[in-house]
Amino acid sequence: MSAGKKIEKTFGVFETILRGCSWLGINLFIVGFLCWASYETFAGFRVQTNGENTTGHVVGLDHFDEGAYSAVVEYEVNGKTYTFEDDTASDPPKYSIGEDVPVLYDRSNPSLARVNDGVLPLWLFPGVMTGICFIGLIVANIWGVRAWKRGEDML
């Protein structure tokens, strides 16, 4: 085998490894979002179906680099105080420090709570995201397998 053929074969192996790593990276990225969306769907559904209403107080605002603020909410259940960070962030802040907010918490796990200020169910948006991620995973794998069989780059 000539030196040119060896180099060509070596680059072919590297290209195959790069394609495989790209495919794996895309899948891991989508699976990560799928896991996040599934957990948020479960938590929202759990709080919505097994929840108890109470009033929480905004005790702080977490500031993100992009300029958005997320409320830190404190509430009390059976004499014990719990704190959580609101899932939504906005600029200007949605709530101000000291403001009372409606809180829905899980009766069997009071540390699992959400601000209950929307008209939509707490599990709806993450549930839709779960479906989109699942469809994205299927599409990415069909696309990846077809590209692999044709010897094309995946990105």
Secondary structure, DSSP 8 states (H G I E B T S, - for coil): --HHHHHHHHHHHHHHHHHHHHHHHHHHHHHHHHHHHHHHHHHHHHHHHHEEEEEEEEEEEEE-TTS-EEEEEEEEETTEEEEEEEEEEESS-SS-TT-EEEEEEESS-TT-EEE---SS-TTHHHHHHHHHHHHHHHHHHHHHHHHHHHT----
